[in-house]
């Protein structure tokens, strides 16, 4: 049973955040990565040519961050620094590794602490808060003629007589009940608390002793015959119902135990520090500032940055999650930090107990990583002139930069589609190489793109008013975004 620890999807794109301490004076450069620079003019070209991209700061940052991902990857390939060892794979695929590890550890705790015992089943049956019931329903529409209602009542009376005479109630339900879901399960309804049914049914059901049958009960659905199964008959269904209840209680107790045993405490000024992390994940990746302290360690700014990167790596849901984090009031930031610290402590407990991935799980994760690396090399075009170790490193790096530029051209023209780096590989690579988005460059991109689109629109309007001549391709008006706009990350 795998339980999700992070809000993570099966695809990931690591959009490294803006570094405001970079070279803000150079507005002609939108981003830098691994010694390569992305001119603002290049981003303007992309924003004004790709349908669906809006000429705003979020779109510009998206493009610049995507270029950084590809550039970091291509330059690492050229340098021969894309590693395939277990440490690198575990770091790049941290979300998957953490998901499986957390799931196995929770399963271990469930087996130890949340086992449904016969005593628990007996207690639930006799406590009477929840009941397992069987019923047969002879369906009658509320507006049915009286002759139809009389016939249905006679059928219900006859079936009740059969049941009281010793006929198998489950067989009667299978053959006659008008409740499809219950009929398929021999008339059984799922374990339900009192008040879950319509009043007439509910009142009659809670008067029954174990094994007892009701008289015919009339509701707006028709005519019912209700039976309360014995403890032996109901025990399996109660066990299935109790399991999730015990797991939830166990998890709550376990996290409370983590807090107490590890003396978890939010550090002073943590909310303000956390906001800086959320605003700039890239700058915080190596942050040592303590946000939450606990036994033998602390949740640092860098650990929080990695966790948020994991939460927001899905390009579909990530921007919305990041927006929610930015809007959290101080009163909720501290509980959020505590929750993040608990997740790290959970992983630490699992490691101390030697709980981790199975061989098959590791093989699947590492195989997916290696396959993604090979695919990216192929689609970007990182061939012999980039990977040949006998070629000068400067030539290989130059060739890698050209391949990334061409790959962007292919995406602009629709010849190739967006490819995502596996897991958190871009985040990992950015930790080993200088990479950032330039805020001044992004502002310049937005200004230049707006001016270009305005000029194109004005030019198109002039052409529409000019007499005669065939329509000129590409001059039908300004770039029109796709309906709803592109799902662009906001503020990352």
Secondary structure, DSSP 8 states (H G I E B T S, - for coil): -----S---SS------B-TTS-TT-TTEEEEETTEEEEHHHHHHHHHHSTT--SSHHHHHHHHHHHHHHHHHHHHHHHT----SHHHHHHHTHHHHHHHHHHHHHHHHHHHH----HHHHHHHHHH-SEEEEEEEEEE--TT--HHHHHHHHHHHHHHHHHHHTT--HHHHHHHH-S-HHHHTTTTEEEEEETTSS-HHHHHHHTT--TT-B---EEETTEEEEEEE--HHHHHHHHHHHHHHHHHHHHHHHHHHHHHHHHT-EE-TTHHHHHHHHHH-HHHHTT---EEEEETTEEEEHHHHHHHHHHHT-STTTHHHHHHHHHT--HHHHHHHHHHHHHHHHHHHHHHHTT----HHHHHHHHHHHHHHHHHHHHHHT--HHHH-TTS-HHHHHHHHHHHHHHHHHHHHTTSS-----STTHHHHHHTTS-EEE-HHHHHHHHHHHHHHHHHHHHHHHHHHHS-SS---TT-SSS----TT-----S--
